[in-house]
Amino acid sequence: MSQSMVQDALAGLVERNPGHIEFLQAAQEVLGSIVPVLVKRPELARDGILERLIEPDRQVIFRVGWFDDTGAIRVNRGFRVQFNNALGPYKGGLRFHSSVRLDTIKFLGFEQIFKNALTELPMGGAKGGSDFDPHGKSDGEVMRFCQSFMTELWRYIGADTDVPAGDIGVGEREIGYLFGQYKRLANVHTGVLTGKAPHWGGSLVRKEATGYGLVYFAARMLAAAGLEWDGLDTVISGSGNVALYAADKAESVGARVVAMSDSHGYVYDPQGIDFHLMRRIKEDRRDRIQAYAGERSGAEYHEGAEGIWTVPCTVALPCATENEMDEAGARALVASGCRLVAEGANMPCTPEAIRVLHENGIPFGPGKAANAGGVATSLLEMAQNSQRIHWTFDEVNSRLYGIMNRIYDQCREAAEHFGKPGDLILGANAAGFVRVARAMLAQGVV
Ligand code: GLU
């Protein structure tokens, strides 16, 4: 019965979303894993909950026209998918990258519903973005693009309605330009975006939060496997916000980060990545990771990002982008003795990679739990904005630490409760689903 309800919902989904491969992958993963929940609690599938959960509340697609530095007119496409607001105002980042399509935003928005629910904080799920790529653009071009993007988006968002933030390609610079235009149009200085710079309304620790939270979550997974961070060789894919601050925190708890990557290739540094050098190259200079190998003796650069999984390690943290670790990557990790994988990016492991890790008994932390520290700290930014106060670094960091520990506890307990101890995928999906479904049931059919 429960199995067939899931199958019916998924069959309808495939028919209505042709070509939306990543969204279908994410929905299949969630619905496929919650069958034990529906068996035990069939009331949660009442009132068309499954069908309503997989259909976004609202999807906005708009043209973004802007002038580049030569005076030529450029046109991009903007998106905001407001997926579900049963638990609070829509919340989720904006991604600016040439690969962004409606499919990308739907998959990310869907994941965001459950991730945000796991934080136990009042946030619904949404995502947005554009196929605009800030790489190689001047500050003026990025500003004009952001202003044009917000000129359309502003009417759909608000501090109690929908609060966007950053994601790939959207950091403090872009959030600043987006906020400036929102403020000009709405004539309110309010917490309508998170990820703002701390000197004008942002929260301390927001920039570091996803990476730090990932390391706190992985610490609990390591403990359950009888390990601790100290002395562990760690591979972290990516070198954006999430990867950088995961490396920073991993190093500060005694791990040795031996490899990091960007979309072109990876660096291997047997002495352990020099975080400060890497941060200067990636964050301050917006340079390629290849530069690191030129400036650090003993470090090697290898062309091709996917090769990073062949670097021997005890812990692997995929922090770059979706589907970056495939079956071959997972097999390479298993062969070199990897003992734990936790996702810093959204859905970085393919279903085949997860199957390989599972078959080999490697503990796996799904992104919607392990990387929830970023959005959780966004809610802490919203809380500070509405109270007109500013917490210290330690205050925010200790709240983040507590939230990540509670997320881990919920996942572990839900996995046990629904009959698959240690299965954090089931645990995360079950705990998130139960919370959202109960709220939707209470609020009636819409
Ligand atoms: N883009 C981040 C995520 O994937 C953060 C979202 C937010 O802070 O709203 O969770």
Boltz pocket constraint, residues with backbone or C-beta under 6 A from the ligand:
constraints:
  - pocket:
      binder: B
      contacts: [[A, 91], [A, 92], [A, 93], [A, 94], [A, 115], [A, 163], [A, 164], [A, 165], [A, 166], [A, 167], [A, 168], [A, 194], [A, 346], [A, 371], [A, 372], [A, 374], [A, 375], [A, 376], [A, 378]]
      max_distance: 6.0
